[in-house]
Amino acid sequence: GGSPRHQPSLALSALPWPSSFHRMADADPAPTNPTEYVEWALGKAGGAGKFQIRYLLALGAPWAYSAMLAYVGTFAASATEQELVDCSPGVLGNITTDTFANFSALSNSTTVSCALAVVDCMLPRDQWMYTDEKDTFVAAFSLVCDRSRLSPLVTTLYFFGFMFGVLFWGRVSDRCGRRVAFYLPAVFMQLGVLGMALAPNYAWFAACRMLSGFGNSGFGLTSYVWTSEFLGMDSRSVMSWSPNVWWSVGQMLLSLVAWLIPAWRHLMMALFILGCMFLLYIPVVEESPKWLATQGRLEEAHAVLCRVAEVNGREAPPEPAAVDAEAKEDEPQTASSLQLLDPLLIKRLLIMCFAWFATSIGFVGLSMNAASLPLNSYWANVVSGLTCIPAYMVAGPMIQSPRFGRKGTVAYSFVTCGVCLILSAMFQDSEVVVIVLYYAATAAASLSFAVIYVWASELFPTSLRGTAMGIQSLCARIGAMAAPFVELAGGKAHPEIPLLLFAAPCLAAGFLCMLLPETLGRPLPGTLADVYAENGLLERYDESNSDSEEESETQ
């Protein structure tokens, strides 16, 4: 066996069967490995009780709010109507009737009011005005004609801030804990939203939009990791659909809020007030016991688990007094991010980064096509969110099934999405076939997006989970930013080209994912040593670690 300093957990040594975890939960005395102790104690305290339901609700709601911030540009940046200041015959002489959405004459008046279908950039600025400048920031900051490129730049800046945020907040989560990595980004996010509502000019608005993306990234990412670490091993499949359903609910709820509050500044202020409620979590939400265990703070972890047991109506788990002191001292207080370059982890990281990229570029690309549906923006947003929910709901049973598991569900959904897109490109002449294949591909992309969060969080140890999830989420943002450019690749003449370009990474990701291990029925690894242990390579880890220590001493 391995050296006594890095003994594998009892649950890890019995993988992959969930029953081994239940035997460990009923075992007595308490395990001596810190990671194993927390899994065992969580089983004693209840891994699927009232406490977990409260946290699924409390830490699921941030996903709904994150969706509202992500999609708010659908309404705050939508095109606004314009009308001519003067519609007298002299002004109308050189303008075609196609320019107007309608033409209404006021009786007994020498002027008429004409709403323009599009802005006529050939007209001098003093000859037309906005119908209602308060509706969108496009009108407020006059982002039309030669300034029209500045409107989509706001979205790019949002994802730019999001991209750097997932890296930064992932590391903060691993170093400072889940509580800090939840509240700090929430503050940055709220400052950004408030700044957008009060922005005096475009530059201020764009900078605040980027700040909101920077905060929103850590806000959602930490909520997910935090919730999953409070769930028992047999309950973690709920994370395949719960946060994603919250996301769809937030997307649909935004349509109602935007319809009730059409003025963009008022809409932003309403979102700011709504988001402030998450700051009230500070005194009531507990730190993750699994993160505390990786920091050697087992007494604090035990206190949290006692509160879990109290809420779940179960006896408090035994104190960790018997936990091996040598094992506690040996675990690093903060794992170095360089551990992700370990041969066992780097393969997982690279494949999962590509999988996140493929998921995002496919999901976002297909979502863009939804804008062409014959619906107004409010209903199109509702339908887009609604169509994803069935895929999210089947994700739970699929990833718990031994036939599919995490790996099979992600891989098959990627391949299904890719095949549907290829067939859609081949049968462009049949409208019905294209529509059916479009929704099938969208459902498959939604399913992969739902499950990849669960699988990704289980592939990496607790000491590196936040950082690893941040890097993978960064790759997803790159995919989201690339999707609009892929969408324009074929133009109107070749609509099949974007479909093929979206299909290629999905198919590749599906086959690459088959190279990674299944995590169904396995407890979350706490450290890199646990990852080696679950692969039966603990001795190799000990030898590598001993060599590193000898090199350090020689230097």
DOVO-387800 format. One line per 4 residues: number of its first residue (from 0); their letters; for each residue x, y, z of C-alpha. Coordinates in nm, 3 decimals, padded with zeros to 5 digits. Layout:
// residues N
NUM = A = X/Y/Z; ...
//
This chain:
// residues 555
0 = GGSP = 00.000/00.000/00.000; 00.090/00.370/00.004; 00.275/00.550/00.275; 00.077/00.622/00.595
4 = RHQP = 00.098/00.994/00.520; -00.135/00.966/00.218; -00.374/00.685/00.290; -00.662/00.673/00.040
8 = SLAL = -01.008/00.724/00.180; -01.216/00.411/00.247; -01.479/00.532/00.000; -01.223/00.594/-00.272
12 = SALP = -01.073/00.250/-00.229; -01.413/00.091/-00.288; -01.510/00.284/-00.602; -01.725/00.303/-00.800
16 = WPSS = -02.016/00.151/-00.609; -02.242/00.393/-00.413; -02.313/00.121/-00.155; -01.955/00.155/-00.032
20 = FHRM = -02.029/00.510/00.060; -02.328/00.404/00.267; -02.114/00.147/00.449; -01.864/00.424/00.518
24 = ADAD = -02.141/00.653/00.646; -02.249/00.384/00.892; -01.895/00.290/00.991; -01.765/00.342/01.341
28 = PAPT = -01.533/00.494/01.452; -01.491/00.811/01.247; -01.248/00.786/00.954; -00.904/00.934/01.008
32 = NPTE = -00.860/01.099/00.668; -00.994/01.461/00.667; -01.167/01.431/00.328; -01.314/01.094/00.419
36 = YVEW = -01.427/01.225/00.757; -01.637/01.504/00.603; -01.804/01.264/00.357; -01.874/01.022/00.644
40 = ALGK = -02.003/01.298/00.875; -02.223/01.444/00.601; -02.378/01.100/00.562; -02.448/01.101/00.937
44 = AGGA = -02.590/01.456/00.927; -02.798/01.390/00.616; -02.692/01.466/00.260; -03.044/01.514/00.122
48 = GKFQ = -03.260/01.675/00.390; -03.426/02.006/00.474; -03.089/02.176/00.498; -03.000/02.082/00.140
52 = IRYL = -03.344/02.190/00.013; -03.293/02.533/00.170; -02.953/02.569/00.004; -03.082/02.452/-00.334
56 = LALG = -03.336/02.733/-00.314; -03.111/02.998/-00.162; -02.810/02.930/-00.386; -03.021/02.844/-00.691
60 = APWA = -03.187/03.187/-00.698; -02.852/03.354/-00.788; -02.862/03.159/-01.115; -03.200/03.312/-01.201
64 = YSAM = -03.061/03.657/-01.126; -02.747/03.585/-01.331; -02.966/03.492/-01.628; -03.158/03.820/-01.596
68 = LAYV = -02.832/04.016/-01.607; -02.702/03.813/-01.901; -03.016/03.864/-02.112; -03.108/04.218/-02.007
72 = GTFA = -02.951/04.353/-02.327; -03.230/04.182/-02.523; -03.459/04.459/-02.401; -03.232/04.740/-02.280
76 = ASAT = -03.047/04.746/-02.613; -03.337/04.666/-02.849; -03.397/04.890/-03.147; -03.609/05.192/-03.069
80 = EQEL = -03.854/05.369/-03.295; -03.765/05.704/-03.450; -03.981/05.968/-03.608; -03.923/06.276/-03.819
84 = VDCS = -03.942/06.612/-03.651; -04.123/06.756/-03.951; -04.315/06.544/-04.204; -04.415/06.828/-04.436
88 = PGVL = -04.399/06.754/-04.810; -04.070/06.944/-04.845; -03.900/06.709/-04.598; -04.065/06.394/-04.736
92 = GNIT = -03.974/06.466/-05.096; -03.655/06.263/-05.104; -03.765/05.979/-04.872; -03.923/05.656/-04.998
96 = TDTF = -04.238/05.523/-04.833; -04.051/05.202/-04.742; -03.863/05.400/-04.479; -04.174/05.434/-04.263
100 = ANFS = -04.339/05.187/-04.033; -04.659/05.390/-04.057; -04.775/05.730/-04.171; -05.050/05.904/-03.972
104 = ALSN = -05.176/06.250/-04.063; -05.326/06.477/-03.802; -05.639/06.648/-03.928; -05.643/07.027/-03.954
108 = STTV = -05.263/07.035/-03.922; -04.984/07.115/-04.164; -04.752/06.853/-04.007; -04.781/06.480/-03.954
112 = SCAL = -04.612/06.232/-03.721; -04.423/05.955/-03.902; -04.255/05.664/-03.726; -03.948/05.546/-03.914
116 = AVVD = -03.906/05.173/-03.976; -03.530/05.225/-03.983; -03.306/05.520/-03.912; -03.230/05.707/-04.233
120 = CMLP = -02.865/05.797/-04.174; -02.870/06.028/-04.477; -03.097/06.269/-04.295; -02.941/06.545/-04.082
124 = RDQW = -02.966/06.464/-03.710; -03.188/06.765/-03.644; -03.459/06.635/-03.879; -03.552/06.328/-03.676
128 = MYTD = -03.597/06.234/-03.311; -03.654/05.923/-03.099; -04.012/05.826/-03.022; -03.915/05.756/-02.661
132 = EKDT = -03.552/05.800/-02.556; -03.617/05.638/-02.218; -03.690/05.289/-02.355; -03.337/05.175/-02.446
136 = FVAA = -02.979/05.286/-02.394; -02.940/05.273/-02.775; -03.163/05.580/-02.791; -03.025/05.741/-02.475
140 = FSLV = -02.667/05.731/-02.605; -02.762/05.763/-02.975; -02.597/05.435/-03.079; -02.716/05.452/-03.440
144 = CDRS = -02.559/05.518/-03.779; -02.184/05.574/-03.733; -02.215/05.481/-03.362; -02.416/05.162/-03.417
148 = RLSP = -02.110/04.938/-03.365; -02.093/05.053/-03.003; -02.417/04.872/-02.910; -02.295/04.511/-02.961
152 = LVTT = -01.962/04.612/-02.807; -02.143/04.634/-02.472; -02.217/04.260/-02.488; -01.859/04.184/-02.586
156 = LYFF = -01.732/04.382/-02.288; -01.973/04.197/-02.058; -01.830/03.859/-02.165; -01.479/04.003/-02.149
160 = GFMF = -01.532/04.090/-01.782; -01.699/03.752/-01.728; -01.405/03.573/-01.888; -01.149/03.722/-01.650
164 = GVLF = -01.385/03.695/-01.356; -01.416/03.317/-01.371; -01.040/03.282/-01.344; -01.002/03.534/-01.064
168 = WGRV = -01.299/03.428/-00.851; -01.223/03.058/-00.897; -00.886/03.111/-00.731; -01.042/03.330/-00.458
172 = SDRC = -01.290/03.048/-00.391; -01.010/02.797/-00.336; -00.796/03.030/-00.126; -01.049/03.222/00.083
176 = GRRV = -01.353/02.996/00.086; -01.694/02.988/-00.075; -01.848/03.261/00.142; -01.589/03.522/00.043
180 = AFYL = -01.603/03.414/-00.322; -01.981/03.463/-00.316; -02.015/03.798/-00.140; -01.724/03.987/-00.300
184 = PAVF = -01.834/03.922/-00.661; -02.192/04.002/-00.556; -02.073/04.346/-00.443; -01.883/04.406/-00.769
188 = MQLG = -02.183/04.287/-00.969; -02.423/04.516/-00.783; -02.194/04.815/-00.822; -02.188/04.747/-01.195
192 = VLGM = -02.568/04.724/-01.220; -02.615/05.043/-01.018; -02.354/05.217/-01.234; -02.543/05.119/-01.549
196 = ALAP = -02.867/05.259/-01.411; -02.701/05.594/-01.330; -02.458/05.609/-01.626; -02.430/05.967/-01.763
200 = NYAW = -02.268/05.853/-02.089; -02.185/05.551/-02.302; -01.829/05.502/-02.174; -01.950/05.488/-01.814
204 = FAAC = -02.231/05.247/-01.907; -01.998/05.012/-02.099; -01.741/05.005/-01.816; -02.013/04.923/-01.561
208 = RMLS = -02.151/04.650/-01.787; -01.805/04.491/-01.793; -01.784/04.523/-01.412; -02.121/04.348/-01.376
212 = GFGN = -01.994/04.061/-01.592; -01.678/04.037/-01.381; -01.885/04.001/-01.064; -02.159/03.786/-01.214
216 = SGFG = -01.907/03.520/-01.315; -01.793/03.449/-00.958; -02.146/03.490/-00.823; -02.287/03.204/-01.031
220 = LTSY = -01.979/02.982/-01.030; -01.940/02.988/-00.651; -02.313/02.927/-00.599; -02.282/02.606/-00.796
224 = VWTS = -01.968/02.473/-00.627; -02.096/02.575/-00.282; -02.429/02.394/-00.321; -02.273/02.075/-00.463
228 = EFLG = -02.040/02.046/-00.163; -02.333/02.034/00.080; -02.503/01.747/-00.105; -02.450/01.381/-00.030
232 = MDSR = -02.295/01.167/-00.301; -02.627/01.012/-00.408; -02.796/01.354/-00.428; -02.547/01.543/-00.641
236 = SVMS = -02.734/01.458/-00.964; -02.983/01.728/-00.868; -02.714/01.979/-00.971; -02.759/01.865/-01.332
240 = WSPN = -03.099/02.033/-01.354; -03.167/02.257/-01.053; -02.936/02.554/-01.138; -03.023/02.531/-01.506
244 = VWWS = -03.397/02.537/-01.439; -03.334/02.842/-01.220; -03.149/02.997/-01.515; -03.445/02.937/-01.748
248 = VGQM = -03.687/03.074/-01.488; -03.475/03.390/-01.460; -03.466/03.427/-01.837; -03.845/03.398/-01.860
252 = LLSL = -03.903/03.622/-01.556; -03.696/03.894/-01.721; -03.956/03.918/-02.001; -04.224/03.999/-01.744
256 = VAWL = -04.009/04.254/-01.559; -03.902/04.421/-01.886; -04.263/04.434/-02.006; -04.376/04.594/-01.680
260 = IPAW = -04.075/04.832/-01.670; -03.985/04.921/-02.032; -03.765/05.223/-01.949; -03.409/05.088/-01.939
264 = RHLM = -03.283/05.296/-01.645; -03.580/05.191/-01.434; -03.527/04.831/-01.542; -03.163/04.841/-01.432
268 = MALF = -03.259/04.997/-01.099; -03.521/04.726/-01.044; -03.258/04.458/-01.108; -03.021/04.632/-00.866
272 = ILGC = -03.282/04.632/-00.589; -03.363/04.267/-00.660; -02.995/04.169/-00.643; -02.940/04.338/-00.307
276 = MFLL = -03.135/04.061/-00.135; -02.840/03.824/-00.189; -02.625/04.040/00.036; -02.863/03.947/00.320
280 = YIPV = -02.729/03.590/00.305; -02.413/03.690/00.496; -02.524/03.601/00.852; -02.715/03.283/00.764
284 = VEES = -02.520/03.086/00.501; -02.256/02.839/00.622; -01.908/02.784/00.480; -01.853/02.462/00.287
288 = PKWL = -01.735/02.188/00.529; -01.546/02.020/00.246; -01.346/02.335/00.179; -01.280/02.374/00.553
292 = ATQG = -01.147/02.017/00.562; -00.897/02.089/00.283; -00.767/02.378/00.495; -00.718/02.157/00.802
296 = RLEE = -01.003/02.334/00.986; -01.187/02.019/01.089; -01.333/02.161/01.409; -01.511/02.434/01.207
300 = AHAV = -01.621/02.175/00.952; -01.767/01.966/01.234; -01.956/02.268/01.369; -02.113/02.327/01.027
304 = LCRV = -02.206/01.960/00.996; -02.369/01.973/01.339; -02.592/02.255/01.213; -02.673/02.046/00.905
308 = AEVN = -02.774/01.757/01.131; -02.986/01.987/01.351; -03.185/02.121/01.054; -03.225/01.770/00.910
312 = GREA = -03.348/01.638/01.246; -03.060/01.393/01.291; -02.801/01.334/01.559; -02.483/01.538/01.537
316 = PPEP = -02.190/01.347/01.386; -01.904/01.254/01.623; -01.629/01.507/01.666; -01.315/01.466/01.452
320 = AAVD = -01.097/01.416/01.761; -00.968/01.084/01.629; -00.861/01.224/01.292; -00.496/01.145/01.234
324 = AEAK = -00.292/01.453/01.324; -00.015/01.359/01.083; -00.262/01.338/00.798; -00.401/01.680/00.889
328 = EDEP = -00.061/01.840/00.901; 00.041/01.685/00.574; -00.247/01.832/00.375; -00.146/02.170/00.225
332 = QTAS = -00.332/02.471/00.355; -00.380/02.598/00.000; -00.313/02.378/-00.302; -00.100/02.534/-00.571
336 = SLQL = -00.272/02.595/-00.905; 00.033/02.427/-01.063; -00.112/02.095/-00.942; -00.351/02.122/-01.236
340 = LDPL = -00.048/02.049/-01.456; -00.014/01.707/-01.294; -00.037/01.432/-01.562; -00.362/01.298/-01.418
344 = LIKR = -00.530/01.639/-01.404; -00.395/01.814/-01.714; -00.560/01.557/-01.944; -00.892/01.613/-01.769
348 = LLIM = -00.852/01.988/-01.779; -00.766/02.013/-02.149; -01.048/01.785/-02.263; -01.301/01.953/-02.037
352 = CFAW = -01.191/02.299/-02.153; -01.259/02.198/-02.513; -01.591/02.040/-02.410; -01.701/02.363/-02.240
356 = FATS = -01.599/02.560/-02.549; -01.801/02.326/-02.773; -02.103/02.334/-02.541; -02.106/02.712/-02.526
360 = IGFV = -02.051/02.777/-02.896; -02.327/02.529/-02.984; -02.576/02.647/-02.723; -02.524/03.019/-02.785
364 = GLSM = -02.517/02.973/-03.162; -02.850/02.788/-03.159; -02.998/03.047/-02.923; -02.917/03.316/-03.177
368 = NAAS = -03.133/03.138/-03.435; -03.429/03.165/-03.195; -03.433/03.540/-03.266; -03.564/03.463/-03.615
372 = LPLN = -03.882/03.303/-03.477; -04.207/03.487/-03.561; -04.247/03.619/-03.206; -04.191/03.953/-03.037
376 = SYWA = -03.884/03.989/-02.817; -04.076/03.920/-02.493; -04.230/03.593/-02.613; -03.914/03.483/-02.800
380 = NVVS = -03.720/03.513/-02.474; -03.985/03.310/-02.287; -03.995/03.035/-02.551; -03.615/03.016/-02.559
384 = GLTC = -03.604/02.953/-02.182; -03.901/02.718/-02.184; -03.767/02.481/-02.450; -03.455/02.407/-02.243
388 = IPAY = -03.640/02.289/-01.930; -03.740/01.937/-02.055; -03.374/01.862/-02.136; -03.271/01.981/-01.792
392 = MVAG = -03.532/01.763/-01.621; -03.420/01.439/-01.790; -03.057/01.513/-01.704; -03.096/01.392/-01.342
396 = PMIQ = -03.225/01.041/-01.420; -02.976/00.999/-01.706; -02.663/01.078/-01.508; -02.776/00.847/-01.227
400 = SPRF = -02.829/00.561/-01.470; -02.536/00.315/-01.492; -02.603/00.295/-01.866; -02.526/00.664/-01.922
404 = GRKG = -02.372/00.820/-01.611; -02.201/01.158/-01.633; -01.964/01.064/-01.913; -02.218/00.891/-02.134
408 = TVAY = -02.478/01.167/-02.102; -02.232/01.441/-02.196; -02.074/01.242/-02.481; -02.405/01.127/-02.633
412 = SFVT = -02.559/01.474/-02.610; -02.260/01.622/-02.793; -02.280/01.361/-03.070; -02.659/01.401/-03.098
416 = CGVC = -02.625/01.778/-03.127; -02.355/01.746/-03.394; -02.548/01.488/-03.599; -02.869/01.695/-03.586
420 = LILS = -02.682/02.004/-03.705; -02.522/01.814/-03.995; -02.860/01.671/-04.100; -03.013/02.017/-04.070
424 = AMFQ = -02.745/02.151/-04.306; -02.820/01.872/-04.554; -03.199/01.921/-04.559; -03.224/02.299/-04.591
428 = DSEV = -03.505/02.267/-04.844; -03.747/02.114/-04.592; -03.867/02.371/-04.341; -04.034/02.113/-04.114
432 = VVIV = -03.724/01.892/-04.100; -03.499/02.189/-04.024; -03.728/02.304/-03.739; -03.746/01.954/-03.584
436 = LYYA = -03.370/01.909/-03.606; -03.313/02.260/-03.467; -03.511/02.185/-03.152; -03.348/01.843/-03.118
440 = ATAA = -03.002/02.001/-03.141; -03.103/02.274/-02.895; -03.229/02.013/-02.646; -02.906/01.814/-02.682
444 = ASLS = -02.691/02.126/-02.631; -02.897/02.217/-02.323; -02.849/01.867/-02.184; -02.471/01.879/-02.228
448 = FAVI = -02.459/02.223/-02.065; -02.656/02.091/-01.767; -02.450/01.779/-01.703; -02.105/01.918/-01.780
452 = YVWA = -02.123/02.131/-01.463; -02.177/01.823/-01.247; -01.913/01.615/-01.419; -01.654/01.895/-01.425
456 = SELF = -01.692/01.963/-01.052; -01.648/01.593/-00.969; -01.338/01.540/-01.185; -01.123/01.777/-00.977
460 = PTSL = -01.034/01.774/-00.606; -01.191/02.020/-00.363; -00.858/02.199/-00.314; -00.851/02.290/-00.686
464 = RGTA = -01.219/02.274/-00.783; -01.284/02.648/-00.788; -00.976/02.719/-01.001; -01.049/02.431/-01.240
468 = MGIQ = -01.413/02.535/-01.281; -01.300/02.892/-01.342; -01.062/02.790/-01.624; -01.330/02.574/-01.786
472 = SLCA = -01.587/02.849/-01.759; -01.335/03.083/-01.923; -01.325/02.850/-02.225; -01.704/02.853/-02.235
476 = RIGA = -01.699/03.235/-02.253; -01.457/03.217/-02.545; -01.706/02.989/-02.720; -01.988/03.234/-02.649
480 = MAAP = -01.785/03.522/-02.792; -01.698/03.320/-03.104; -02.057/03.213/-03.175; -02.173/03.544/-03.336
484 = FVEL = -01.881/03.538/-03.581; -01.952/03.175/-03.675; -02.318/03.267/-03.725; -02.219/03.522/-03.990
488 = AGGK = -01.979/03.286/-04.171; -02.214/03.166/-04.445; -02.422/03.475/-04.493; -02.770/03.445/-04.646
492 = AHPE = -02.637/03.253/-04.947; -02.501/02.956/-04.748; -02.697/02.911/-04.420; -02.564/02.556/-04.388
496 = IPLL = -02.203/02.667/-04.324; -02.260/02.795/-03.966; -02.447/02.473/-03.884; -02.151/02.263/-03.996
500 = LFAA = -01.908/02.486/-03.806; -02.116/02.445/-03.490; -02.139/02.067/-03.544; -01.763/02.008/-03.578
504 = PCLA = -01.654/02.097/-03.220; -01.960/01.919/-03.075; -01.872/01.591/-03.249; -01.504/01.622/-03.153
508 = AGFL = -01.592/01.695/-02.789; -01.826/01.395/-02.778; -01.550/01.153/-02.874; -01.286/01.318/-02.655
512 = CMLL = -01.510/01.296/-02.348; -01.506/00.917/-02.377; -01.138/00.930/-02.273; -01.223/01.068/-01.927
516 = PETL = -01.326/00.866/-01.617; -01.682/00.819/-01.499; -01.762/00.982/-01.161; -02.101/00.824/-01.093
520 = GRPL = -02.110/00.688/-00.737; -01.778/00.839/-00.633; -01.733/01.083/-00.344; -01.573/01.415/-00.428
524 = PGTL = -01.192/01.388/-00.405; -01.050/01.631/-00.152; -00.690/01.656/-00.269; -00.461/01.545/-00.551
528 = ADVY = -00.367/01.243/-00.336; -00.730/01.129/-00.348; -00.731/01.152/-00.729; -00.427/00.925/-00.740
532 = AENG = -00.588/00.692/-00.487; -00.907/00.647/-00.689; -00.691/00.546/-00.986; -00.488/00.300/-00.779
536 = LLER = -00.173/00.511/-00.820; -00.117/00.632/-00.465; 00.235/00.487/-00.451; 00.332/00.686/-00.761
540 = YDES = 00.200/01.003/-00.594; 00.400/00.931/-00.276; 00.718/00.869/-00.475; 00.668/01.187/-00.676
544 = NSDS = 00.596/01.387/-00.361; 00.903/01.245/-00.184; 01.126/01.331/-00.481; 00.994/01.689/-00.478
548 = EEES = 01.067/01.721/-00.105; 01.422/01.586/-00.153; 01.486/01.834/-00.437; 01.360/02.120/-00.219
552 = ETQ = 01.590/02.017/00.064; 01.892/01.994/-00.169; 01.823/02.337/-00.308
//
